[in-house]
Structures are given as structure tokens and as C-alpha cells.
Amino acid sequence: MRIEESDGVSASKDHLVFAYYITGHGFGHATRVVEVVRHLILAGHDVHVVTGAPDFVFTSEILSPRLFIRKVLLDCGAVQADALTVDRLASLEKYSETAVVPRDSILETEVEWLNSIKADLVVSDVVPVACRAAADAGIRSVCVTNFSWDFIYAEYVMAAGSHHRSIVWQIAEDYSHCEFLIRLPGYCPMPAFRDVIDIPLVVRRLHRSRKEVRKELGISNDVKLVILNFGGQPAGWKLKEEYLPSGWLCLVCGSSDTQELPQNFIKLAKDAYTPDLIAASDCMLGKIGYGTVSEALAFKLPFVFVRRDYFNEEPFLRNMLEYYQGGVEMVRRDLLTGHWKPYLERAISLKPCYQGGINGGEVAAQILQETATGKNYASDKLSGARRLRDAIILGYQLQRVPGRDISIPDWYSTAENELGISSGSPTYQETENSSIMSSSTEDFEILHGDPQGFPDTICFLKSLAELDAVYETEKNAEKRQMREQKAAAGLFNWEEEIFVARAPGRLDVMGGIADYSGSLVLQMPIREACHVAVQRNHPSKHRLWQHTLARQQAKGQGSTPVLEIVSYGSELSNRGPTFDMDLSDFFDGEQPMSYEKARKYFARDPSQKWAAYVAGVILVLMTELGIHFEDSISMLVSSAVPEGKGVSSSASVEVASMSAIAAALGLNISPRDLALLCQKVENHIVGAPCGVMDQMTAACGEANKLLAMVCQPAEIVGLVEIPSHIRFWGIDSGIRHSIGGADYGSVRIGAFMGRKMIKSIASSMLSPSLPSANGANLDELEDDGVELLQGEASLDYLCNLSPHRYEALYAKMLPESMLGEMFLEKYADHNDSVTVIDHKRIYGVGAPAKHPIYENFRVKAFKALLTSAPSDEQLMSLGELLYQCHYSYNACGLGTDGTDRLVQLVQEIQHSKLSKSEDGTLYGAKITGGGSGGTVGVIGRNCLRSSQQIIEIQQRYKSATGYLPFVFEGSSPGAGKFGYLKIRRRISPKLT
């Protein structure tokens, strides 16, 4: 609804006059000012807007005689060299020309004007000189913003020269005359302001529904719609039909009148009301600014963004966008070349979860009204500490290395937490790697595949590109390199193709150790992943490490195929960074060596045992598929999946390694078959008796979905969409988990013992000469009863036995435990090919056998509940199933003090008075994977409060144990969905 005189809005008894100054940087400031001004006019006040923005920005939303527009530009914002790059020197020169040189006349004019309109309050967003003019006129002033120009220009000064530094100090001095700051979410450090009031997002209201907008545009609801909200589009940029996926349409904002668009692009009028169009779209593509980010969050619209260079506001908004799971970064080159499809498809898979307020316009108007009538807002007691902290950051910006992207120190967010200051949005932290995101793929020709915009993949490619520079300079002592990088520097021939694969770890949501008993499992691929790069080379062209060459020369053999592996992260896990072997060592005569011999081969040196996960892939391909390796193989392994935390770091390495080698050899192996082959690596070469769910998730999983699989042995049931109101986290207990440990193996043995006993009991009940368990004769059983017993007598998986049959016939007949020797004497074998019974060990039987039978039922119930109607009861039931699973693990002997403590912390928060008085947020938790430490999975409502409570648990666990747990959140696709990259290094002329 527009504000018009005919609306009959009655003026308040206090008729006030506001002077509202708007910076000349972009439309975002003007559009948010509109919302604040609208509420001030609704309250009966006059508002004089001082702006350089077009009138329609205001008059399209406000038609009232109480709105006055004065077209004056008092600052210039940031001058752009192109659509995505700020010209830092030009920005400072333009500001000097606009606001510094004519400063005296500006102040004189503005003081006179403010007095002439009898302004009660000056509001600035965020023009510096307006605050000084207000002070000179004896009028109070308030700023409303998420950034200030002193912080934005700080980096520009370092690039342009310190003689420009006086501009920053003058701006800060002008702002200091402001009474307080109304601070918007996604803010930057702003030390010039004395006091701060945080408010919700300022977002323009909607006029029409999604359905109404689409009907007006003639677009049906099932058509995917992206809005291109990209002010100042690149010069000469021509949009093409093939830029969009098939069946998609694009709404184009800011298109020139002369620009011709393809039929799947729709040109919008210059005065089109974009909030309605944004809310009617499925995702947005554009540059990050306050207006685009706030409306994307408010309307829960995924935002595909392209970074701008040298605009310091952007990282803070970007971090807020990504924090609420609403952002996908697009590489600049892909924007300009039309490689949009993977980004758009990834965007619509996101579930933005912003649930904060969007009434910042109303809140700000109320504060401004009260201030204008004389109310004093008390100083925050921590304001001094905040200003000092922000001032240090500003000083840090003014001393940084020229040309380097913004990188706020880690302690900035730490200080914020210690001060107890609520931040409206998380403080931005960025690694140095982020500065190379936009250009990383330019180092390679991508001959096949797509990085899909994954930051970890782009960083991995960049690390590859830097290796040849290391190789060229490693003889010099100028730059000290890590030993892994030195080894990797000589690994690849840059004139030849390299194959890259990616496989994530997994969070065991439900199923866990019941997989080897045939249970249904639900697994989520996590954000963290392993990358493997592989190159084949003829032995005569292969770069050999010196010791490898010496070994071959000592054997008196010519060039023979060699395997060389470098694994990053060795210093964190106390293992060797490299491994190499002649591929002929895999042969025993004319045949591949046995898996047992291979296990002993890799176990000879503890520091080299890790290579079994990688090199073992080659032996499995030789043995199972008859693959011949005539070329040398170079491999670089880089995994971000933490080891020993129960999120399947080993499976991610195996799957990524096999995927990369298969791609290099041109093998077409389905994701399912590849996972089964990788399980053989772990079971038979590494010697860990795991089920197959880890490898299946790493190979077949999809982002933001649970892989549902029946492990008999590996039947994928389907992918279960995670409802938008539900979220999963993993919290690491800090207790190292290993499925190769004795506890996991003994529980598995106990389960297989139990299965053998159940089969024996059922067989005895079928024997005519023996009484049944309940005293009934076989002749007295119905045909159905006989069929059930016959099935149980040949039971292939424990999970095929229902809980009620187990309780009715077998529960009381299984012993709690049994000596291995006694079991073997009576039953001969437990029929598990990957474990061996120790004669002298006592194994639990009752609990390990019971767990998978009940777990299979719990997982089925969990899967069904996920698709039920959203409700608090649904979440409570899902959480209860997790708790039951956790305590069943404990009964098997797989619990630990750390995992129990984390589950208890979740329960304490869930059952606290505060949680009960409000909508619950966290609902359940369980130990995951193989147990005996590792990670606890948590289920909760997908909202900011849940994330805050996870952080609270993290801090409370640290206080109790001294260990700050790693938190897993987010998801990414499996190796099958990612595919592989075939790349070739672009060799610069000087190196050729």
C-alpha cells in the first residue's frame, strides 16, 4: 500500500521535521531509507530527503505531501572502474572533489537550509558532512547504516598513498558529532560512533504475492525463475540463451534500452518494484549489497553472487548471507562466459534459514521519533570496549599490505564474544585462500568437468597451480616450503593432463554400526571433502624423486612404472608425507598379490600405513577388474575431512582416490560399484572391518539429502530430502575414533555370534525331535509360523528379524556374553569374513545382537517421520529416536565420557526452562558411526537460535574438558554427483 493523503493517516500530536541525508553510493541506501521514511510519514511527520537518487525510488512507494525531495549530492561513495571493480584512487579523488574542496561552502549551505526547514533531527545514511552540519546548526543527528566511509576508504588510502589519510580522519571526525548509530545487520567495524543500537533488517514490504506477480508476467509456478539484479552491468556484455538451464527464465534489472535480450530473458522496466519480483523468483544472481542481501534473506531466496574487488563492505554481508545458508559464490569468469547452470542448480538446492526480524524500518523510525522528541538513549556499558576494538581494526586496515584483500584478524570475533556484545550477524573471518577464489580456475584449462563453484575445489586447484612455481624455485633458499609441498612440487608433468576427484565425509544420522547387520541407514554427506589429483605418465617421462631413482638404479632396471603419492596434513597426524613403490611390487609372480600380503606390506612401517587407503585402490582394481597399469602414477591427496572424528575420513580418501584413478584410466565405474570396491580396500588391505555405508555416502550422496540405503549388501533406497525446518550438526568429542579398534570389532563379532545362535535356535525349533522354545511342538504351529522359523533358521542379516519376533523367541535365550573358545567349540564359525574370533576373549552377545534389530526399526520410523507434517511432535519424536540409538550404543560398550557429555548438554538445553517457554530448538543427539569416541550427531530446528545453542554447547564442553570441539554443519555432493575434472596447466610464455 502506498502512502497517499487520501489514506487518512492522522498526524501525531508532535509534528516533527526530519532531514534525511542519503549517500551517493548505489540504490541500496535509498531503498532502505524509503522504508524508514514511510513509517515516519505514517506517524504524521515531515521528511526532507537529501539525495542524488532518482525521484521514482521514493515516489513509487510514497505519495505524500509530507515527503520533500532535495536533489543534492554531498559524497560520492565508491567509484567503479567496471561493474565488479572499485577504482580506489578515483574514489578518493572524487570524494576530495565532492566533499573536501567545497567543504566550507557545503557546511554553510547545509546549516542555513537545516535552520530554514526548522529540522528537529538530522538522519544520515551515511553522509559524513551531514553530522558536522547538524552540530553546527545545533541539531541532534543520528546515523542509520551497516558501514561507514572511514572504514571503506581505509584500504583505498593504503593503495593511493598515505597523503590521502587525512580524508579518513576527517570523515571519522564528522561522524563523531553523531549522537548514536542505529546499526543494521551485516555491519563493519565503525569506531567513530560513540553509542550503538542494533536493529533488525530494513526490508521493503511486498505489494503482490508470488502468484500475482507470475500471473502478470505470464509465468507458471513450475518454471524456474532467476532475477538478474546486477546494477551497472559489464560494458559490451551480451546475454545469450544458452546461459540458462533448459526451461529457466531470467528477469533482467537495469538493462539498457538498446540491449536486445534472448527469448528466455525478460527485460524489466527501470522503475519496476523489485521486492515483489525477488519474492516471486527461485533465486537471484548479482552483486552483493545491503539491499540485495537483506531482501534475499527476508524472502529466503538463494543468492548467487559475484565478488567485487576492493569494496570492504562486501565480506561482512557475504558472511551473513552464507551464515544463513543463502549464498553461492560464482566465479567471475563463469558469469561473463555464461557458465551459470551449476551455480543456479546448486542455489535452488539451498534452504536459506534466516528467521530474524525484517521490521527494521519500523524500529528505526520509532527510535528516530523518540530521539527527535528529546529521549536520550543510554550509553552501552561496553561501548568503550567496542569502540577500542573497532578502532584497532581501522588502524589495522590503514597499515595493511597494499593490494591484499580484506582479512579481519581472528581475534576480532573472539573479542566480540568475550565482550558479550550481540552482533546482529557473525563477524567476518576470511582466510588468505579466499582472495584467490575468483581467478583460480584461470590457471588451468578445464578439459572436462566443472568445479561447480565449490570453494574447497577452487582452492585445491590454486594449490596445484602454485606447485610448479615451488618446483622452479625449490633450489633457492629464499622461501621455505613445507616438506609436503616440496615433495609435491616435482610430482606432475605440467604439459600433461591431470585428473581431479572430490569425495566428502559423512555424518551418520541413523543406522551406524547396524550396517553390517543389513540395516536401513540414513547418511548425510558433509561439507568437508577430500581431493585427489592423479596423473599418468610413461615411465620414461615420469619425474622421479631422487631416492626412487636410486632404488631403480640399484635394481639395475630401466624405466618401470612407479607409484608416487604425496599426502597433505602429515604433520597433524604424525605420519610420513610421501609414499612410493614400484607397481611391480603389487605382483606375486604373474598374479596380483593377495590382500593378506598387501596388508602386511603396508603395515611394515607405521608412518607409511596410511598409504594402504590410497595405493590399495590400485591393487583392488588389478584384482577385481583385471586392470593393467603400464604407466607410472602420481597422486596428490588433500583432505579437509578430519581424521579420527567418526565422519569417515578414510572412505572419503578411498573414494576420491579410486574416482581419480578411474578417470585417468578412462574406466566407467558406477558410483555404487566404486563404493563396493573401496570397501574391499578398507576391509581387506587396511584391515578395518567396516560396513559399506561410508563409501556409499562418499560416492553416491547428494547435498542436503540423506542417502537411504539397505546394507544387504548395498541397495540404495533413495535420497531423502531434509525438510527445510530441520537441520543436522555434528559435534566432535575430541576422543579419537577408529573402526579398526578392538571395541568396534568385538561388537561386530558379538552381533555375528548372536546371529549364528538365533539361526541355531530356530533350526532346533524346526526339528521334530526337539521341543520348541515355548514348549510347543512343531505340529502345533501354523504354516505361517513354520515359514517364519524356516526364514530365521537361514537368517542372512540380523536386521531381517523383527523386534517382536526377537523378544518373543530369542531375547531370553541369548547369553549376555561368551568366551570365544566356547563359541567356536559349539558353533564352529561366526560366518563373518572380515573378523576373527580370539579364543581367549569374552565377547558381548546380547546387546550387540539386539542393537541392529531395534536400530533397523528406529531408522525406518525416522525416515517415515521426516516426511510427515512439520510439528513440534515430529521433531521431538525424531530426537527421541536419536537418544534411543545413543543409549543402545552404550549398552554395546561403544560409549565414552565425552560423547555422553555432549548428549547430556543437548538434553540440558532441550529441557531448560527457556527452551520450554519458547519454541524448542534442539531435540536429540547420538553417538555416530563406529562409536568409541568420534562425533555426536544433533538434530534441531533450522533457525539461528539452534546455531547459537550449538555454539553454547561447544563452549560449555570446552569449559568442562579443555577441548573446543569441531562443529560439522552443511552438506556437499558425493563423488558420483561431482564427477571429475580433467585439467591442463596453462603454461606462461616465460616458462616455455
N, C-alpha and C positions, 0 to 999 in steps of 0.2 A: 504494500500500500504506500503510495506517495503522500507526502505531507503537503496538503493544499489548504488554503484559507478556508475553503468550504467544509473542511473536516470538523470544524467547530471545536478545535482544541483550545481550551481555556488557559489563559496565561496565569502563571503563579503570582502570588501577591508580591513577590520580589522579582521585579523585571530587571534582568541583568543584561549587560553588553559584553560579549566576548570577542577578542581579536585573536584569530586563529591563523598562525603562520605555517606555511607548508613548504618544505624543501623542494628544490627543483629537480630532485633525482627520481625520475620514473613516476609511474601512475600508482604504485603500491601505497605510497604515503597518502596521496589524495583519496584513494578509495577507502582507506581505513578512517581517514578524517571524516568522510561522509557519514559513516555510521555514528561517530561521536556527535557530530553536528546535528544529525537528525534527532537524536534524543534531547539535545539542548533546546532545539526549536520546539519539540513536542512539549517541553516544560514551560514554554512561553517566553523564551529569551531570544535576544537578537545575536546573530553571529556574523561577524565580518571575516571572510576568508581571504587571506593574502596568499596568492598562488600564481604560478605560471602555467598550471594545468588547464586544459580546455574547459569551457563552461559546462559542456554536456556531462562531464564526470559528476558534477554536483546537481545540475538541474534535472537530469534523468531520474534522480532519486528524491530530490527535494524541490518542491514548487511552493514557495512561501515568501511573502514579503519580508519575513524576518531574516532571510538569507541575503547577504550582501557579498558580492564577489569583486575583489580589487586585484587587478592583474599586475602584479609586481614580482620580479624575481630577485631575491636577496642572497641566494647562494646558487652554486652550480652543480652540486653533487659530484659524481664521478664521470669524467669524460671518457667515452668508449672509443678505442681505436677501431674496433669492429664489434660485431654483435656479442662476442664472447670474451673480449679482452679490454680491460681498462687501461687507458693511457695515463700512467701515473704522473709524469711530468706535466702533460697538458692539463690534467685535473688541478694540480697545484697552481699552474699559471692562470687558468681560468678562474679559480677561486680568488686569486690575488686581484685579478682584473675586475671581478664582480663584487667582491666584498671587502677587500683590503684597501685598495687605492681610493675608492669613493667612500670609505668608512665614515668620515666625519659628516659628509652630506647625508648619508643614509640615516645616521643617528638623529640628525637634526630634523629630517623629514618625518621619520617614524615617531619621534616624540611629539611633534606637532600634530600628526594625524591621530595618534592614540588619545591625546587630550581633546581633539575635536570631536571624536565619537564618544567621548566620556567612557572609555573602556573600564570595566570592573576587574577584568582578568585577562592577561596575555597567555595564550597557549601556543607552544611551539612544537612542531614535528618536522624536523628538529633543527630549525634555523638558528644558528648561534647568536647573531646580532639582535634578534628579537628579544632575547633575555636581557641584554645590556640596555636596549632602548626602553624596555619596560621599567628597569631600575631607574634610568634617568628621568622617566616620566612619573616616578613614584607609584608604580602599579605593580602588584604582585604578578609573578609569572610561574608557569608550570610547564614542564616538557612531557610529551607522551611519545614514547619511541621504544625500539628494541636495539638501536645502536646510536652512537654519537660520532660526529665527524672528526673529533680529535683522534679516536681510535682508528677509524677508517684511513685517515691521512697519515697515520704514524708510519706505516710501511712505505708509503709513497715518498716520504721525506728521506728515508734511507737510500732510495733509488735515485732521487733527484738531487740530493746534496743537503748537508746539514744547514746551509744558509736559509733553507725553507722552514727550519724548525720553529721559527717564531710564529708561523701560521698555526701550528698545533697549540702552542701556548696561548695564543690569542683566543682561539676557539674555546679552549678549556676555561679561560678566564671569563669569557662571555657566559658560558653555561653555569659557572659558579654563582651567578646572580639569580639563577632559577631557585625557587623556594624548595621544590622537590621534584622528583622524577616519577611519573606513572610508567612503570616498566612492563613491556609486553614480553610474552614468552619467546624463546629463541634469542635472548639478548646477548650482547657483547659486554666486556668489561667497560664500565663508564665511571671512572673515579672523580670526574668533575662535579658530580651531583652529590649533594650533602645527604639527602634522605630519599628513600625509595619505597614506593608502594607497588607491589606486584598485582597484576590483574589478569583475567583470562584472555584468550584470543579475541581480537576485534575482527569480526567477520560480518560481511554484508548479508542481509536476510534474503531469503528466497521469495520470489513473486509467483512462480509457477512450479508445478510438480514435474517430475521427470517425465511422466506420461504425457502431460500437456505440451511440454517442450518438444518431445519426439513426434507427437501428433502434428504439431505446427510445422515441423521440419520434414514431415513425411517419412520418418524413420521408425521402423518397427522395433519393438522392445528386444528382439532376439539378435539384432545387428550390433556388432561390437563397434563402439564409437570412441575415438580418441580426439581430444581437443588440443590443438597446437597453440599453446599460449606463449608466444615467443616474440616479445617486443623487439623491434629493430632487427629483423631477420637479416642474415648474411647477404651482402650485395651479390647480385647475379645468381642467387640460389634458386634453382628451378625444381619444384616438387614434381615427382613422377609417380605414375600409377602403381608401379611395382614396389614403391616404398612401403606400402601397407600389405599386411597379410590378406589372403583371399577372403572376401566378404566383409571387410572392415570399411568404415568411413571415417573421414577426418574433418573436423571443424577447424577452420584456419582463422585465427585472430590477427589483426594487424596487417593483413595482406594489402599490397598496393593496388590501386585501381587498375593499373595496366597489367598486373600479373595474371597470366592465364593458368587456370588450375585443371588438373585431370578430373575425370568424372567422379572419382571416389574421394575427391576433396571438395569441401563446401566453404565458400568464402562468406565470412560474417561481416555484417555492417560495422563500421568503425565505432558506432555508439551502442553496439549490442551489449545487453546486460549479461556479463559473463558468469556471475554466480549461478544463474539458472542453467546455463549451458554446461558449466562444470559439473553440477549435480546430476545432469542428465547423461553424462558421459561415463564410460567404463574406466578410462584412465586419462591422464594428462601428460603431455610432452612439452618441455620448455626449460627456461632458466629458473633458478631458484631466486625467489624474492619473498618478502614478507607476505604480500598479497596472495601469491600462488600457493605458498606453503600453508598458510593459515586456512585457506579455502579448501585445499586438498585434505587437510587433517579434519576440518569441520565436517566435510561431506564424505569422509572415509574413502577418498578417491586415490588410488595408487598414482604416484607421480614419477614419471621417467624424466630425469633431469640431466642436463649437461653442465659441467662446471664452467665457471667464468674465471679468468685469470685476474688476480690482484684486487679482488673485492672482498675485504676482510669480514663483511657481514655473513657471507655465504656459508662458511664452515659451521657456524652456530645454528643456522636454520637447517642446514643439511643434517646435522647431528640429531636435531629434534625430529626431523622427518623420518630418519632411519630408526630412531628410538621407538617410534610408534609404528614401525613395520610398514611404512608407506612409501619408501623410496627405492628406486632402481637407477643406478648411475649408468648413463650412456656415454661411450667413448665418442669424443668429438668427431673423429673421422667417420664413425658409423652414422652419425646424424647427417653429415653433409653428403655421404655417399648413398644414403637411403637404406642402410642395413638396419632396419628398425624391427623386423619381425621378432627376433629372440627377446628383445627388451620388452616389447608390448605383450608378448605371450607370458613372459615372466611376471610382468606387472599385474596382470589380471589374476594371477595365482596368489597374490598377496592378500592379507587380511588386515588392513590398517586398523589399529585398536585405540585411537585417541578417544577418550571419554571425558576429557576435561571440559570446562565451560567455554562457550563461544559468545558470551554476552558481554565481552569486554567493552564494547561501545557504550552500553547502558551503564556499566560500572564506572567507566571513566567519566561519563557525563555527570553522574551523581557526585563524584569526588570534586570535579571542577565547579559544579554549582555550589557545593558546600564551602569550598575554598573561597569562591567569589563573595560569599555572604559572611566571611570572617572566620570560618572554622580553621583552627590550627591542627595540622596532623603531627602528632608527637614523633620525635626522632626515634628511630630504631636503636636500641641499646648497642647493637653490633654494627651500626652504621660506620663507625670509625674504622673498625677492623676490615669491613668490606671495602671502604674507600682505599685503605692502605694496600690491600691485596690487589685491587683493580689498578691502582697507581703503579704498583710494581710491574704488573703485566704491561701497562702502557710504556713504562720505561724499557722493559724487555723488547717491546716492539720497536722502539726508537733506536735500539742498539743492535738489531739483528743483522745477519749477513744479507746484503742486497741480493735480490732475485730469488730468495728462498721462500717457498710457500709458508703460509702461517702455520705455526706449530706451538700451541699453548703447552707450557710445561705440565707434567703430570701432577705436580703438587698443587696446581690451581684448583682442581676438583677436590683434592684431598683437603685443602684448606677450607673449601666451602662446606664439606661435611663436618669438619671439626668445629667450625664456627656455628654449625646448626642452622645455616641460612637456607631457607627454601628457595629453590631456584626456578621455578616456572618451567624449566627444561634442563636436561642434563648438560653439564659443562662440556664443551667440545674438547676432545682429545684426538690428535691425529698423529700417526707415525710418519716418518720420513717417506715411507713407501707410497703414501697417498699422493705425494707430489708428482709421481710419475705415472699415475693411472691413465691419464688421457692420451699419452703418447707411447705406451709400452708396446702395443701391437705394431707400431710403425717400425720396430726393429726387425721384424720378420715378415716374410711373405707367408701368408696363411694359405696353403695349397688345398687344405681340406679341413672342414670342421668350423667351429665357432666358439670363441671364448665365452660367449653368452653374457658378457659384462660382469662375470664373477671377479671381484677384486683380488681374491687369492690366486686365481689363474693368471690374471694380468700381472700381478707381482712376480709370480713364478717365471713367466715369460721374460720379464725385465731382468730377473736374476740370471737367466740363461744368457741374455744379450750381453750382460756385463762380464761374462766369463772369458770371452775372447780378449777383452782388454786386460784382464788379470793375466792371461796366458802370455800376452805380449810384454808385460811389464814385470812378471814374477821374478825375473833375474835381478831386478833392481831392488835396492833396499829402501827405496823411498816410501813405499806404502806396505805396511804389514798386513797380510791377509790371514784369515783363519785357515787352518790346515785343510779343512774340507774344501774351501774354495780353491786353494792351490791345487789340490788333487783333481777337482772338477774342471779346472781351467784347461787341462790337457786332454779332457775326456772326449770331446767331439771334434769332428771334421766339419768346419763351418760351411764348406762348399756342398755338403751332402744334407739330405733330408733328416729331420728329427721328428719323432712321433711322441706326442704327449697325451697322457690319460689322467683322469681325475676320479677318485672314489672317496666318498665320505665315510666317517664313522657312523655309529648308530646309537640311538637311545632305546633301550629295551623298555617299551611302555608296558607290555604284558607278555607273558609266555616264558621268558627266561630259560632256566635250566630244564623246563619241560619239553624243550625242542627235541632232545634226543629220545624222548619217550613218545614222540609223534603228536605233540600238542599243536593246536592253533596258536600262532604267535602274532603279535602286533608290534611292529618295529618302525621307528622314525629315523630316517637319515638326518644327521645333524649338519650344521653349517661347516664345521671343521672337516677338512679333507686332506688326502694325500695326493700329491702329484708325482708322476714318474715320467721322465724323458728317456727315450730309447733311440739308439742309432745303430744300424747295421753297417759294417764296413768290411770289404775284402781284407783278409789278414795282412796283405802286403801294404794296404793303405791305412791300417789301424795305428793310431797313436798309442804307443805302449809306455807305461810307467817304467822307470829305469830298472827296478827290481824284477818286473815281469820280463823285460827284455833279457836281463841277465839270466833269469831262470831258463828261458828258452835256449839261450846260447849254451848254457851248461848242459842241457839235454842233447845238444848237438842237432837240434831240429830247426827246420826253416820256419817260415811264417805259418803258424797254425792258428785256428780260431781260439780267441781268448774272450773271457767274460770279465769286464771291469765294472765295479759298482762303487759309487760314492753315495753315502747317506748323510744328509744334514742332521744336525741335532745330536751328534755322538757325545759331545761334552756334557750334555744334560743327563745321559743315561749310562755313562761310563762304559762305552763300547768303542771299538775301532771305527774310524770314519770311512775306511775303504775295505774292499774285498776284491780279490781277483783269483781266477783259476783258468787253467786250460780246459776248454769244453770237452776235450778227450778224456778228462778225469771222470766224467759222468758215465763212462763206459766200463763195463766189466766184460772184457773180450769184445765180442761183436754186438752185445746187447746192452741196453742201459742198465746201470747198477740198480740193485734192489733198493726199495725205500728204506729198509733197515740199515743198509750200508751207508746210504746217504745221511741218515740221521746221525750215525756215528761220525761220519766225515765232517759234518758241520759242528758237532759237539766237541771236537778236539780242542778248540781254542775258545774259551768263554767269551772273549772280546769279539769273536767273529761269528758267534752262533746266530746273531741277528740275520745273517745273510741267507739262512735257510728259508726265510719268508719270501725273499726276492729270487735268489738263484734256484730255489726249489721249484719255482714255476716252470723253468726250462726242463727240468727232469720229468715233471708231470706231463708236459706236452710231448716229450720224447716217448714216454712210456705209454700214455693213454691214447695219443693221437698219431704216434709214429712220425713225429716231425723231425726232420734232419736240419741241423744247424751247421751250415758250411761257412757262414760269415762270423766275424767277431761281433760281439755285442757290448755296447757301452750303455750304462744306465745311471741316471741321477735320480735319487729318491729324496723328496722333500715333503715331510708330513707335518700338518698342523694338528693332527689328532693326538692328544696327549696320551702317553703310554701309561699303562697300569691303572687306569681310571675306570675300567669297565665299559668303555664306549667303543670297543672293538678296533683299536689301532692296528692290530695285526691283520684283520680282514681287509681294512682299507688299503694297507700296503700290498697284500696279496692280489687283490682285485685290480688295483691300479697298475701293478707290475704286469700281470697277465694281460690286461687290456692293451697296454702299450706294446708289449711284445707281439701280441696277436695282430695288432695294427701294422707293426713293422714288417711282419711276415705275410701280410695280406690274408690272414685267416678270418673266416666269418664264423665266429662262435657266438651263439645266443647268450644273452645275459644269464639265463638260468643255468645253462651248461657250463658257462665260465665260472659261476659260483660253486658248482659241484666240483669242478677241477681244483679250485682254490681250497676247498675243504680238504681235499686229499693232501695238498701241501701242508696244511696245518696238522691234520691227523697223523699222517704217515712220515713226513720229513721233519717237521718241527717236533712232533710228538705230543701235541696238545689235543686231548680228546673232546673237542668242541662239537656241537651240532652245526647245522648249516645256516642257521638264521642270520648270522653275522655277515657271511659272504653274500647271501641272497639280498640282504638290505643294501650292502655296498654296491652291488651290481644292478639290482632291479628297482630300488626305491625311487620315489619321486618327492620333490619338495612339498612340504606342508601336507603330506599324506602319510597315513600309516600303511605299511606293507603288511597285508594279511596273508599268512602262509600256513599251510598244514605241513608239518615236517615229517611226511611219510612217503618218500624222504624229503621232497621239496616241491610241493604243489602250491603254486600261487593262487590264492582265492580271489584276490583283487586288491585294489587300493581304496582305503577308507579315508574320505575327506575329513580333515579335522575341522569340526564346526567352528565358526568364527568367534563364538563366545568362549571357546575353550583353548587353553594354552598348556604346553608341557615344558618343564625345565628339567635339567639335570644338575645336581649339586655334588661335587666331588668331596668325598670324606677325607681324602688325604692318605688313606690306607691303601697301599699298593695291592692291586687285584691281579691275579694271574690264574687263567683257567688251566694252566699246567700244574697248579698247586695241588697238594695232597687232598685238601678238603673237597674241592670240586670233583676230583677223580674218585674219591671214596664214596661220595654221594651218588655219583653216576653208577658206580659198581653196585651200591646198595639197591638202586632202583632196578637194575637188571637182575639182581638176585631176587628181588620181590616179584618181578615178572615171571621168572622161572618157577618160583614157588606157587604162584597163582595158577600157572598152567598145570603144574603137577597136582594141585588140589582139585582143579576142575576135571582132570583126567581120572583121578581116583573116584570122583563122584559119578563118573560115567561108567565105572567098572561095576558089572552086576554082582560081583562077589564082595564088594565093599560097601559099607553104609555111607550115605551122603553126609555132608557137614551138619545138616539139621536133623539127621536121624531118619529121613525119608528114603525109601527105596527108589531106584531108577524107574521101576514100573509105575510108581505113583505120580511121576512127573508128566505134565502135559507135553505135547510135541514141541511147543514153543520153548518150554524150559529145557528140553534136551538140546534144541538148537543153540540156545544161549550158552549152555555148558560146552557144547562142541566148539563154539567160537572162542570161548575163554580158554579151552584146552590147547588151542593153537594160536593164542593171543600174540599178534605180531608187535603191537605197541601198547604200552600201559594205558595210553590216553583213549584207547578204544573200549576201555572198561568204564562204565558209568559209575558215578559216585554211589548211587543207591545199591547197585549190584556189589560194589566193593564193600560197603558197610554191611549188607545183608549176609554175605557169604564168606568174605575173605579177611576182613579187618582184624578179627579176633584170632585168626589162625596164623598170621604172620608174626614172627618174633620181632622184638624191638631191635635186636642186633644179633650178629652171628659171627663166629670165628671163620676166617677164610678157609682153613683146613677142613672144618666140619662141613661147610657148604659143598666143597669140592668132592668130599667123600660121598655125600648123599646125592648131589645133582650133577657132578662131573664138570659142568661148564656153565657160565652165565650168558654165553652167546652174545658177547659184545666184542667186536673185532679190534677196538681201539683202546681197551683197558685190560689189565692183567691183575688177577686176584693174588694178593700176598697171603700165603698160607698162615702166617703168624699174626695177621692183623684182624682186629674185630671191626666189622662194618655195621653201621646202622642200616636197618632194613625197613622197618615200619614207616617211619617218617619219609625217607626218600621215595618209597613206593606210593605212599598216599599223596604226596605233593603234586606230581604231574596229573593224577586222576582228577583232583579238585581244581588244579590250575587250568586245565583244559576247559572245564565248565565255567570258571571265572572269566577266561578270555572270551568265550562265546557270549557270555552275558554282557561283558564290557563292550564288545563290538555292537551288539544289539542296542545297548543304551546310547551309544554315540549317535545313532541315527534317530533317536526318539526326540520328542518336542523339548526345546530348551526350557529348563526349570531348575530351581534350587535343588529339588529332589533328585533330578537327573545327576547333577554334579556331586551331591552327597553320596549317591549310590556308586558312581564311578570311583570316588575317593575311597569308599569302604572296601571295594574290591582290591584296590592297591594295598590298603592296610592288611587285609587278609593274606594277600600274597606275601607281604613282608614277614609276617609272623610265621607263615609256613616255611619260609627260608630259614628262619631262626630255629625252628623245630628240627630242620635237617642238619643244623650245625654250621650254617653258612653266614650267620650274622656276625657283626662286630660292634664294639662300643661306639665307634664313630658313626656308622650308618644308623644305629639305633638312636643316637643322639640327634641326628638330623631329622629322622622321622618324628621324634618327640617334639622337636622345635616346631615342625609343621603343625602337629596336633595342638601345641600350646597356642599358636597364633589362631588356628581354626576355632578353638573353643574359648578364646578370650572374650571378655565382656564387650570389647569394642567391635569385634567381628560379629558377635551375635546381635548387637544393636543396629548394625548396618548390614548390607548385603554381604554374605560371605565371599571370600576371595580364594583362599587355598582350601582344598578339600581332601587331599590324600597324598601318600608318599609310600615308596617301597624301594628296597634294595634292587639293583638291576643285574642283568647278565649272569655271570657265574657266581656272584656273591663273594663272601670273604673279603669285604672291602669294596673299593671302587666307588661308583656313583649311585646316588639315590635319585629316583625319578619322582617328580612332583606334578600334580595336576591342579589347575586352578582356573579361575575366571580370567579371560583375556582382557585385562584392564591395567591401568597404571598402578593402582593400589596393590595389585598382586605382585608386580615387579618390585615395588618398594618393600613389600614384605619378604620377598626373596632376598633382597639386599640386607634386610634386617636379620634374617636367618644366617646369612653369610657372616655378618659382623658378630652376632651372638656366638656362633660356632668358633670364630677366631678368639673371642674373649675367653671361651671355656677351654680351648685346646691349644691356642697359639698358632693355629693353621688357618689361613684365609682360603676357603675353598674356591675352586674354579667353578663358574656357573656356565652351563651349556644352555643356549637358547637359540632358536632359529633352525632352519632346515635348508637342505640343498639336494639336488637330484643325484641319483646313483650313476655309476659308470655307464650303464646302458643308455640312459637318457642323455648324458653328456656327450657320448661318442668319443671321438679322438681328434686331435689336431695333427695335421702334417704341416710342418713349417720348415722354412729355409731362411737362414740368416741373410739379411741384406748387407752385403759387403761394401763398405765405403771405398771410393776410388783410391784413397791413400794407402789402403791395406792390400790392394790387389796388385 
